[in-house]
């Protein structure tokens, strides 16, 4: 345990001493506080490990209750710092059963405040509103973000009016009033689906937080905690220097491991060098040293921080450590959480695992990859799993285009960041559980019609603009081939406005599978046709900075997970072959130039929609303003996606 004791505001010494000795040595102390925190739980409710001995929400609940009961300070505050939920198999169980199991866990833990994170918006505003207002919260807890404007989303604004969503909250503990403020990444519109929830003053998070600090101080609050989802603890340390009056920061989004020598860690972390000590130290705008804490997420650790304040509310000292959630430490799962949340989720996941959709002759590569290390993956290069997913989007778009009166797509794009399993799926059974592990988000297959050749080049320039950093925008594709050159200029997009500030020159060649050349020698070919693109609504809205330019698009009401499930079971008839999805060959995306033997020279014969290299015959162009209403509740989303999409497919087949 590392102890920080301040001799003067800007100087600290570190040593290993007991907390009891520290507190008793200063008779002038005013108030001591224990902060229990975690972040990025991301719906990882189930325990991990061969025997379920690692983490898990039920065991986490037991441990946090033990730590709360054994605290020797004047008061305890419990905070979750965002990304509380995440699309996937666990959250799918909630949607199927009509009960938010994550909310039941958050309620059982007993948080005083919960920050909003980007993943909390992944299902859109209605699902988030349903989650926050669900009956699973027996005690209403505020969800915080000081730099968001919810007025464009009625359901969330109603929760603002009720105080369930707020910029900050004041909690009374041990006779003292403690202010807690939330803040979220200004990149929210590009990495999630907030729709009409907007980031206020995105270029200056500090200004929005400082305004809230000032408002709390005006109410006589002099102990203030900031809980964030800024994607990196480095961002929080930097932010601290711009804030006056801030005392503690709980960081979320980066999931860094903070630990001190001698802290017991989970087995996977025992041989890993921590990011830094727990806590990190930052200096606020007043010149005061303050603690910054975070955990690795997923209910793996509880951050335990003890803080001493003087009579004026200044931090005098702080110390702490991460506490692992591990069965070997004698921590049993909370029986209520186990019965009411974990058991039904486990049952749902087991059912998905038992539903075999197809047999694969090959290993399917869904690893993220690492450009610097030269490791292949969906964020750095073409993979066979990426090809399979892109083909599923193209097949779904082709299958449903006529039902929606829109031109059938010629090509398809899927961002690598939306492929989440980060693993190689071994040859053999390919299950429904695999599809949810690969494609967990509430991304709906959509068609963007009548995209110009010039716009397509900008879109592909974005896809390869940040390959070196293993960025999630890298595209997996279907219906065409393209080559790019890393020595070309990377396209640059303003993170706030979404405007292209530097046009890229990396894309050298783009050729459709029918032999039509769109780009040659880095230039759009004169007279190149407009095309229709199948993608996901996240990208069509500009997510990952994809420059679709605000074009109208048609939401087909089928999630990308459902598209993959239907494609492998129906279009591929349950057979994922080595011929179509080789583990080794690059057949669509090339660095440098497209090999001569890979250049399409003649139009393909129309075949089954979505078969590699065989886009279906385009229908007559439809009205590009056609759209499909989005689900307005968790139940509506489930019915609209899981039932509605199936009905559409049945209608077409019957016709």
Buried (B, 14 or more C-beta within 10 A) or exposed (E): BBBBBBEEBEEBEEEEBEBEEBBEEEEEBBBBBBBBBBBBBBBBBBBBBEEBBBBBBBBBBBBBBBBBEEBEBBBBBBBBBBBBBBBBBBBBBBBEBEBBBBBBBBBBBBBBBBBBBBBBBBBBBBBBBBBBBBEBBEEEBBBBBBBBBBEEBEBBBBBBEEEBBBBBBBBEBEEBBBBBBBBBBBBBBBBBBBBEBBBBBBEEBBEBBBBBBEBBBEEEBBBBBBBBBBBBBBBBBEBBEBBBBBBBBBBBBBBBBBBBEEBBBBEEBEEEEBBBBBBBBBBBBEEBBBBBBBBBBBBBBBBBBBBBBBEEBBBBBBBBBBBBBBBEEEBEBBEEBBEBBBEBBBEBBEEBBEBBBBBBBBBBBBBBBEBEEEEBBBBBBBBBBBBBBBBBBBBBBBBBBBBBEBBBBBBBBBBBBBBBBBBBBEBEBBBBBBBBBBBBBBBBBBBBBBBBBEBBBBBBBBBBBBBEEBBBBBBBBBBBBBBBBEEBEBBBBEBBEBEBEEEBBBBBBBBBBBEBBBBEEBEBBEEBEBBBBBBBBBBBBBBBBBBBBEBBBBBBBBBBBBBBBBBBBBBBEBEBEEEBBBBEEBBBBBBEBBEEEBBBEEEBEBEBBBBBBBBBEBBEBBEBEBEBEBBBBBEBBBBBBBEBBEEBBEEEEEE
